[in-house]
Amino acid sequence: MNHNLYLQLSSHFDRQPDKVLIDTPDGDRYRYRDVLSLSQRMAHVLHDRGVEPGDRVVVQVDKSPQAIMLYLACLQVGGVYLPLNTAYTDAEIDYFLGDAEPRLYVCRPQAEESARRLAAACGVEAVETLGVDGDGSLMALVDLASEDERVADVGPDALASILYTSGTTGRSKGAMLTHQNLAANSQALATTWQFSAEDHLLHALPIFHTHGLFVACNIVFTVGASMTFLPKLDAEQLLDLMPRATVLMGVPTFYTRLLASPRLDRETTANMRLFVSGSAPLLAETHREFSERTGHAILERYGMTETNMNTSNPYDGQRRPGTVGFALPGSEVRITDRESGDTLLPGETGAVEVRGPNVFKGYWRMPEKTASEFRDDGFFITGDLGVIDADGYLSIVGRDKDLVISGGYNVYPKEVEQWIDELPGVVESAIVGVAHPDLGEGVTAAVVLKPDASLDEEAVLAALSDKIARYKQPKRVFFVDSLPRNVMGKVQKNVLRERYADLYQPSGASSD
């Protein structure tokens, strides 16, 4: 049996050839037959460029329908699709090319000169370009190519993609995702979120990341739905398009930007079926305000590069703010003691571990690192800290590396952040641990205020004094214009730790 993910994603192409699969705000329309033809001609080009099953294809291009067709073509020939963040520098690309050793590197036309220099230095033989308007050397070759219908015969554990992690605690690791990983996860999500061919997705996410590529696009292909491709987040543009759409997938920033528009109301969102949020925690206040304005409860889910999606709040049932719901069909989630690995009881905080067909094969060329991240029974240690309540809802309270140990006591950042976020005038906050000469780590808060707020450090500390134990209370509170975030909206706490690294040292400010 051929387990190539391409067969699942392309199953609707012959059934509904004239249906528009991808459109853009500029008026471009790609029917299912168009996408099939272009991707099969791309497959022909990949064969000509020497791409064989298992070969890596590194892609650093701007978002476009053609980039998605390249993804399909790569799957079709059995190549390993390896998308890179468009913000990566030459130094970072040099590392990825050297580590992945791709057969082909596809870059933006304006980066061709540096790309060829880097490729030559890393021994990468083939370089092609792909532009946002469907231009570039790759498309020139596609224009001359015939359709190639061959589909590589691969097993379930064959690699479909490698996604590099952010590398904030060391050099980036390549997460190896198999055809089975991606196929099973998109099927589970389509079932859980009740997707059908009648759905139309507003796609404003980047496509070099799990959320925008393997969640959004794979589900659309799997059920035979359609989508509008937007180059970036534009709240007013999203509102313009909602009357003809049914689903929006986004990060919390999407929803705060939408809430900032007076146009967001029940009438504007009347045709929408589902709003999904992930990649970073959604503030409970955002959840409540969005529900009041639109009548829609945002559905939060939990996933990561190594596992795709693990859990989701229910489609039918209570979507609880601050939680990420239950394990997806076929997957398992448990909370364990960080040291012993013993499973904890409901209500106890510990390490989040997952097991299922969605969990990756391991880290590219890092067997020891891979082995250290898995339990003997196959559960993957996610590095997240969480708690499962009595009703089975999972809440993520932080990353293991973000845990603050102050005076020998564990301080879970999310607990303190929730208390601060509830204070009048606070938009959001972040808690980090900073080296402290007496306590080991001092609990430190970075707080974003609303424009008219008058809170100061003393007022925040006073408000927390009778809410949480003394060891959990911040030693210092700083007010910032915004929290540092990565492209998917996650707060970069490592940046905050670096910013305040010398705070409690003898030459810095006093801690008490």
C-alpha positions as CSV (number, residue, x, y, z in Angstrom):
1,M,0.0,0.0,0.0
2,N,1.3,3.4,-0.9
3,H,1.1,5.8,2.1
4,N,2.1,8.9,0.3
5,L,0.3,11.9,1.8
6,Y,-0.2,13.3,-1.7
7,L,-2.8,10.6,-2.4
8,Q,-4.9,11.9,0.5
9,L,-4.5,15.5,-0.4
10,S,-5.2,15.1,-4.1
11,S,-8.2,12.7,-3.8
12,H,-10.7,15.5,-4.6
13,F,-8.8,16.9,-7.7
14,D,-10.5,14.7,-10.2
15,R,-13.9,14.7,-8.5
16,Q,-14.4,18.5,-8.6
17,P,-11.9,19.8,-11.2
18,D,-13.8,23.1,-11.9
19,K,-14.2,24.1,-8.2
20,V,-12.0,27.1,-7.2
21,L,-9.5,25.8,-4.6
22,I,-7.4,28.9,-4.0
23,D,-8.3,32.5,-4.7
24,T,-6.5,35.7,-3.7
25,P,-7.7,39.3,-2.9
26,D,-6.1,40.4,-6.2
27,G,-8.5,38.3,-8.1
28,D,-6.4,35.2,-8.9
29,R,-8.4,32.0,-9.0
30,Y,-6.9,28.5,-9.1
31,R,-9.4,25.7,-9.8
32,Y,-8.6,22.2,-8.6
33,R,-7.6,21.3,-12.2
34,D,-5.2,24.2,-12.3
35,V,-3.5,23.2,-9.0
36,L,-3.2,19.6,-10.2
37,S,-1.8,20.6,-13.5
38,L,0.8,23.1,-12.1
39,S,1.9,20.8,-9.3
40,Q,2.3,17.8,-11.7
41,R,4.4,20.0,-14.0
42,M,6.4,21.0,-10.9
43,A,6.9,17.3,-10.1
44,H,8.3,16.9,-13.6
45,V,10.8,19.7,-12.9
46,L,11.8,18.2,-9.5
47,H,12.5,14.9,-11.3
48,D,14.6,16.7,-13.8
49,R,16.5,18.4,-11.1
50,G,17.4,15.0,-9.6
51,V,15.0,15.0,-6.6
52,E,14.4,11.4,-5.5
53,P,12.4,9.9,-2.6
54,G,14.1,11.0,0.6
55,D,15.9,14.0,-0.9
56,R,15.4,17.2,0.9
57,V,14.0,20.3,-0.9
58,V,14.7,23.5,1.1
59,V,12.3,26.3,0.3
60,Q,12.6,29.9,1.5
61,V,10.0,31.9,-0.5
62,D,7.2,34.4,0.1
63,K,3.7,33.1,0.5
64,S,1.9,32.3,-2.8
65,P,-0.4,29.7,-4.3
66,Q,2.6,28.4,-6.3
67,A,4.5,27.7,-3.1
68,I,1.7,25.4,-2.0
69,M,1.8,23.7,-5.4
70,L,5.5,23.1,-4.8
71,Y,4.7,21.5,-1.5
72,L,2.3,19.1,-3.3
73,A,4.9,18.4,-6.0
74,C,7.5,17.6,-3.4
75,L,5.2,15.1,-1.7
76,Q,4.3,13.5,-5.1
77,V,7.9,12.7,-6.0
78,G,8.7,11.5,-2.4
79,G,10.9,14.5,-1.6
80,V,11.2,15.9,1.9
81,Y,9.7,19.4,2.0
82,L,11.7,21.7,4.2
83,P,10.3,25.3,4.5
84,L,12.3,28.1,6.1
85,N,11.1,31.3,7.7
86,T,11.5,34.1,5.3
87,A,13.1,36.2,8.0
88,Y,16.2,33.9,8.4
89,T,19.5,35.5,7.6
90,D,22.3,34.1,5.4
91,A,24.1,32.8,8.5
92,E,21.1,30.9,9.6
93,I,20.4,29.6,6.1
94,D,24.1,28.4,5.9
95,Y,23.4,26.2,8.9
96,F,20.2,24.8,7.5
97,L,21.7,24.0,4.1
98,G,24.7,22.4,5.8
99,D,22.6,20.3,8.2
100,A,19.9,19.2,5.8
101,E,22.1,18.7,2.7
102,P,19.2,19.2,0.3
103,R,19.2,18.2,-3.4
104,L,17.5,21.5,-4.3
105,Y,17.2,25.0,-2.7
106,V,14.3,27.2,-3.8
107,C,14.6,30.8,-2.9
108,R,13.1,34.2,-3.7
109,P,14.3,35.8,-7.0
110,Q,15.9,38.8,-5.1
111,A,17.9,36.4,-3.0
112,E,19.3,34.3,-5.9
113,E,22.9,35.7,-5.8
114,S,23.4,35.0,-2.1
115,A,21.5,31.7,-2.3
116,R,23.9,30.4,-5.0
117,R,26.9,31.5,-3.0
118,L,25.6,29.7,0.1
119,A,24.5,26.6,-1.8
120,A,27.9,26.3,-3.4
121,A,29.6,26.6,0.0
122,C,27.4,23.8,1.4
123,G,27.6,21.5,-1.6
124,V,24.0,22.0,-2.8
125,E,24.0,21.4,-6.5
126,A,20.6,22.9,-7.6
127,V,19.1,26.3,-6.9
128,E,15.9,27.7,-8.4
129,T,13.8,30.8,-7.6
130,L,10.1,31.3,-7.0
131,G,8.5,34.8,-6.7
132,V,5.4,35.9,-5.0
133,D,3.8,36.6,-8.4
134,G,4.5,33.1,-9.8
135,D,7.7,34.3,-11.4
136,G,11.3,33.0,-11.1
137,S,13.4,30.3,-12.7
138,L,11.3,27.4,-11.3
139,M,8.1,28.7,-13.0
140,A,10.0,29.2,-16.2
141,L,10.9,25.5,-16.2
142,V,7.3,24.6,-15.2
143,D,6.0,26.5,-18.2
144,L,8.1,24.1,-20.5
145,A,7.3,20.9,-18.5
146,S,4.6,18.3,-19.1
147,E,2.4,16.9,-16.4
148,D,4.0,14.0,-14.5
149,E,1.4,11.8,-12.9
150,R,3.8,9.4,-11.2
151,V,3.4,9.2,-7.4
152,A,6.3,7.9,-5.3
153,D,5.5,4.7,-3.4
154,V,6.4,5.3,0.2
155,G,5.8,3.7,3.5
156,P,4.0,5.3,6.5
157,D,7.3,6.2,8.2
158,A,8.9,7.8,5.2
159,L,9.7,11.5,5.7
160,A,7.3,14.0,4.3
161,S,8.8,17.1,5.8
162,I,11.5,18.5,8.2
163,L,10.6,21.6,10.2
164,Y,13.4,23.3,12.2
165,T,12.6,24.4,15.7
166,S,13.4,27.9,16.8
167,G,16.6,27.0,18.6
168,T,16.3,29.5,21.4
169,T,18.1,27.1,23.8
170,G,20.7,25.9,21.3
171,R,21.2,25.1,17.7
172,S,18.0,24.5,15.7
173,K,16.8,20.9,15.6
174,G,15.1,19.4,12.5
175,A,11.8,17.7,13.5
176,M,11.2,14.8,11.1
177,L,7.5,14.5,10.2
178,T,6.3,11.4,8.3
179,H,3.6,10.9,5.7
180,Q,1.6,9.1,8.4
181,N,2.1,11.9,11.0
182,L,0.6,14.5,8.6
183,A,-2.1,12.3,7.2
184,A,-3.4,11.1,10.5
185,N,-3.4,14.6,12.1
186,S,-5.3,16.3,9.2
187,Q,-7.9,13.6,9.3
188,A,-8.3,13.9,13.1
189,L,-8.6,17.7,12.9
190,A,-11.1,17.6,10.0
191,T,-13.3,15.2,12.0
192,T,-13.0,17.1,15.3
193,W,-13.7,20.5,13.7
194,Q,-16.4,19.1,11.4
195,F,-14.8,20.3,8.2
196,S,-16.5,19.6,4.8
197,A,-16.1,20.5,1.2
198,E,-18.5,23.4,1.8
199,D,-16.0,25.2,4.0
200,H,-14.1,28.2,2.9
201,L,-11.0,29.1,4.9
202,L,-9.5,32.6,5.3
203,H,-5.8,31.8,5.2
204,A,-3.6,34.7,6.6
205,L,-1.0,32.6,8.3
206,P,2.6,32.0,7.1
207,I,3.2,28.7,5.3
208,F,6.6,27.8,6.7
209,H,5.0,26.7,9.9
210,T,2.9,23.8,11.2
211,H,-0.2,25.9,11.7
212,G,-0.4,27.5,8.3
213,L,0.8,24.5,6.2
214,F,0.0,21.3,7.9
215,V,-3.1,22.3,9.7
216,A,-4.8,24.9,7.4
217,C,-3.8,23.7,4.0
218,N,-3.8,20.0,4.7
219,I,-7.3,20.1,6.1
220,V,-8.6,22.0,3.0
221,F,-7.1,19.5,0.7
222,T,-8.2,16.5,2.7
223,V,-11.9,17.5,2.6
224,G,-12.0,19.2,-0.8
225,A,-12.7,22.6,0.6
226,S,-11.4,26.0,-0.6
227,M,-9.5,29.0,0.7
228,T,-8.6,32.6,0.2
229,F,-4.8,33.2,0.4
230,L,-3.9,36.5,2.1
231,P,-0.2,37.5,2.1
232,K,-0.4,38.7,5.7
233,L,-2.7,39.7,8.6
234,D,-5.0,42.6,7.6
235,A,-7.9,42.8,10.0
236,E,-10.0,45.0,7.7
237,Q,-9.4,42.7,4.8
238,L,-10.5,39.7,6.9
239,L,-13.7,41.5,7.8
240,D,-14.3,42.3,4.1
241,L,-14.0,38.6,3.3
242,M,-15.9,37.0,6.1
243,P,-19.4,37.2,4.4
244,R,-18.1,34.6,1.9
245,A,-16.0,32.5,4.3
246,T,-16.8,29.9,7.0
247,V,-13.5,29.4,9.0
248,L,-10.6,31.5,10.2
249,M,-7.5,30.0,11.7
250,G,-5.2,32.5,13.5
251,V,-3.0,33.3,16.4
252,P,-4.1,35.6,19.3
253,T,-2.9,38.7,17.5
254,F,-5.6,38.0,14.8
255,Y,-8.3,38.3,17.3
256,T,-7.0,41.4,19.2
257,R,-6.6,43.2,15.8
258,L,-10.2,42.2,14.8
259,L,-11.5,43.4,18.2
260,A,-9.8,46.8,17.6
261,S,-12.1,47.3,14.6
262,P,-15.6,48.7,15.2
263,R,-16.8,46.7,12.2
264,L,-16.5,43.4,14.2
265,D,-20.0,42.3,15.2
266,R,-22.6,39.6,14.8
267,E,-23.6,40.7,11.4
268,T,-20.1,40.7,9.9
269,T,-19.4,37.2,11.2
270,A,-22.9,35.8,10.5
271,N,-21.6,33.4,7.8
272,M,-18.6,32.2,9.8
273,R,-18.8,28.7,11.3
274,L,-15.5,28.5,13.3
275,F,-12.7,30.7,14.6
276,V,-9.6,28.7,15.7
277,S,-6.7,30.1,17.7
278,G,-3.4,28.6,18.5
279,S,0.5,28.8,18.5
280,A,0.3,31.1,21.6
281,P,-2.0,31.4,24.6
282,L,-5.2,33.4,24.1
283,L,-6.1,35.8,26.9
284,A,-9.3,35.0,28.7
285,E,-10.4,38.6,28.2
286,T,-9.9,38.3,24.5
287,H,-12.0,35.1,24.4
288,R,-14.8,36.8,26.4
289,E,-14.9,40.0,24.5
290,F,-14.9,38.2,21.1
291,S,-17.8,36.1,22.2
292,E,-19.7,39.1,23.4
293,R,-19.1,41.0,20.1
294,T,-19.8,38.2,17.7
295,G,-21.6,35.4,19.4
296,H,-18.7,33.0,18.5
297,A,-16.6,31.2,21.1
298,I,-13.0,31.0,19.8
299,L,-11.8,27.4,19.7
300,E,-8.3,27.0,21.2
301,R,-6.1,24.0,20.4
302,Y,-2.6,22.9,21.3
303,G,0.2,21.7,19.1
304,M,3.9,22.0,18.4
305,T,6.4,21.5,15.6
306,E,7.2,18.0,16.7
307,T,3.7,16.7,17.1
308,N,1.4,18.8,14.9
309,M,-1.9,19.2,16.9
310,N,-2.4,17.3,20.1
311,T,-5.6,18.6,21.7
312,S,-8.6,20.8,20.9
313,N,-11.5,22.3,22.7
314,P,-14.7,20.7,21.6
315,Y,-16.5,21.8,18.5
316,D,-19.8,20.8,20.2
317,G,-19.5,21.6,23.9
318,Q,-18.0,24.2,26.2
319,R,-14.9,25.9,24.9
320,R,-13.2,26.9,28.1
321,P,-11.0,30.1,28.1
322,G,-7.5,29.3,29.2
323,T,-7.7,25.6,28.3
324,V,-6.8,23.7,25.1
325,G,-9.3,20.9,25.5
326,F,-9.0,17.2,25.0
327,A,-6.7,14.8,23.1
328,L,-7.5,14.5,19.5
329,P,-8.9,11.1,18.2
330,G,-6.1,8.5,18.2
331,S,-3.8,10.6,20.5
332,E,-3.1,10.5,24.2
333,V,-2.1,13.2,26.6
334,R,-0.9,12.8,30.2
335,I,0.7,14.9,33.0
336,T,3.8,13.4,34.7
337,D,6.2,14.3,37.4
338,R,9.1,16.1,35.8
339,E,11.8,13.9,37.4
340,S,10.3,10.5,38.0
341,G,7.9,10.3,35.0
342,D,5.1,9.1,37.2
343,T,1.6,10.0,36.0
344,L,0.0,12.7,38.2
345,L,-3.6,13.1,39.3
346,P,-6.1,15.6,37.9
347,G,-5.4,19.1,39.2
348,E,-1.6,18.5,39.7
349,T,0.8,20.4,37.5
350,G,3.6,18.6,35.7
351,A,5.2,17.7,32.4
352,V,2.9,17.4,29.3
353,E,3.5,14.1,27.4
354,V,1.8,13.0,24.3
355,R,1.6,9.8,22.2
356,G,-0.1,9.0,18.9
357,P,0.3,8.8,15.1
358,N,0.8,12.6,15.0
359,V,4.1,12.5,17.0
360,F,7.2,13.0,14.9
361,K,9.9,10.4,14.1
362,G,12.7,12.2,15.8
363,Y,15.3,14.9,15.3
364,W,17.2,15.0,12.1
365,R,20.6,13.4,12.7
366,M,20.3,13.7,16.5
367,P,19.7,10.2,17.7
368,E,20.8,10.9,21.3
369,K,18.6,14.0,21.5
370,T,15.7,12.0,20.1
371,A,16.1,9.2,22.6
372,S,16.2,11.7,25.5
373,E,12.9,13.2,24.6
374,F,10.9,9.9,24.6
375,R,9.8,7.7,27.4
376,D,10.2,4.0,27.1
377,D,6.5,3.6,26.5
378,G,6.6,5.9,23.5
379,F,5.3,9.1,25.1
380,F,7.0,12.3,23.8
381,I,8.1,14.8,26.5
382,T,6.9,18.0,25.0
383,G,8.8,20.4,27.3
384,D,5.5,22.1,28.2
385,L,4.1,22.2,31.7
386,G,0.4,21.6,32.2
387,V,-2.5,20.5,34.3
388,I,-5.6,18.4,33.4
389,D,-8.7,19.4,35.5
390,A,-11.4,17.1,36.8
391,D,-13.4,17.4,33.6
392,G,-10.4,16.4,31.4
393,Y,-9.6,19.8,30.0
394,L,-5.9,20.5,29.5
395,S,-4.3,23.8,30.4
396,I,-0.8,24.8,29.5
397,V,0.9,26.7,32.3
398,G,4.3,27.3,30.6
399,R,7.4,25.8,29.1
400,D,9.6,23.6,31.3
401,K,12.5,25.9,30.6
402,D,10.4,28.9,31.6
403,L,9.6,27.4,35.1
404,V,10.9,29.7,37.8
405,I,12.5,28.1,40.8
406,S,12.7,30.7,43.5
407,G,14.1,29.8,46.9
408,G,13.6,26.1,46.1
409,Y,9.9,26.5,45.2
410,N,8.4,26.0,41.8
411,V,6.7,29.1,40.4
412,Y,4.5,28.5,37.3
413,P,4.5,31.7,35.2
414,K,1.0,31.3,33.9
415,E,-0.5,31.4,37.4
416,V,1.1,34.7,38.2
417,E,0.4,36.1,34.8
418,Q,-3.3,35.3,35.1
419,W,-3.5,37.3,38.4
420,I,-1.7,40.3,36.8
421,D,-3.8,40.2,33.6
422,E,-6.9,40.5,35.6
423,L,-5.8,43.9,37.1
424,P,-7.6,46.9,35.7
425,G,-5.6,48.6,33.0
426,V,-3.4,45.5,32.2
427,V,-3.3,44.2,28.6
428,E,-1.0,41.3,29.2
429,S,2.0,40.2,31.2
430,A,4.9,37.8,31.2
431,I,6.7,36.3,34.1
432,V,10.4,35.2,33.9
433,G,13.0,34.0,36.3
434,V,16.2,36.0,36.5
435,A,19.4,35.0,38.3
436,H,19.1,36.1,42.0
437,P,22.1,35.9,44.5
438,D,19.9,34.7,47.3
439,L,16.9,32.9,45.8
440,G,18.5,31.3,42.8
441,E,15.9,33.0,40.5
442,G,13.9,36.1,41.2
443,V,10.3,36.3,39.9
444,T,10.2,39.2,37.5
445,A,7.2,40.6,35.6
446,A,7.0,42.5,32.3
447,V,3.6,44.2,32.0
448,V,1.9,45.9,29.1
449,L,-0.7,48.5,30.1
450,K,-3.6,50.1,28.3
451,P,-3.0,53.7,27.2
452,D,-5.1,55.3,29.9
453,A,-3.9,53.0,32.8
454,S,-2.2,54.5,35.8
455,L,-0.8,51.4,37.5
456,D,2.7,51.4,38.9
457,E,5.0,48.8,40.3
458,E,3.8,49.3,43.9
459,A,0.2,49.0,42.9
460,V,0.8,45.7,41.1
461,L,2.7,44.2,44.1
462,A,0.0,45.4,46.5
463,A,-2.7,43.8,44.4
464,L,-0.9,40.5,44.4
465,S,0.1,40.5,48.1
466,D,-3.0,38.6,49.3
467,K,-3.7,36.6,46.1
468,I,-0.6,34.3,45.8
469,A,2.0,33.0,48.1
470,R,4.9,35.3,48.9
471,Y,7.5,33.2,47.0
472,K,5.4,33.5,43.8
473,Q,5.1,37.3,44.0
474,P,7.4,39.3,41.6
475,K,10.5,40.9,43.1
476,R,10.3,43.5,40.4
477,V,7.7,44.7,37.9
478,F,8.6,46.5,34.7
479,F,6.2,48.2,32.2
480,V,6.9,47.7,28.5
481,D,5.2,48.9,25.4
482,S,4.9,45.4,24.1
483,L,6.1,41.9,24.8
484,P,8.7,40.4,22.4
485,R,7.1,37.8,20.1
486,N,8.2,35.5,17.3
487,V,6.4,35.3,14.0
488,M,3.7,33.0,15.3
489,G,2.9,35.2,18.3
490,K,4.7,33.3,21.0
491,V,6.2,35.5,23.7
492,Q,10.0,35.2,23.6
493,K,10.8,34.9,27.3
494,N,14.4,34.2,26.5
495,V,14.6,37.9,25.2
496,L,13.1,39.1,28.5
497,R,15.5,37.0,30.5
498,E,18.4,38.5,28.6
499,R,17.1,42.0,29.0
500,Y,16.9,41.7,32.8
501,A,19.8,39.3,33.3
502,D,21.8,41.6,35.6
503,L,18.9,43.0,37.5
504,Y,19.6,41.3,40.8
505,Q,23.3,41.2,40.6
506,P,25.4,43.3,43.1
507,S,25.8,46.0,40.4
508,G,22.2,46.0,39.5
509,A,19.0,47.2,41.2
510,S,18.2,45.9,44.7
511,S,15.8,43.0,44.8
512,D,14.0,43.8,48.0
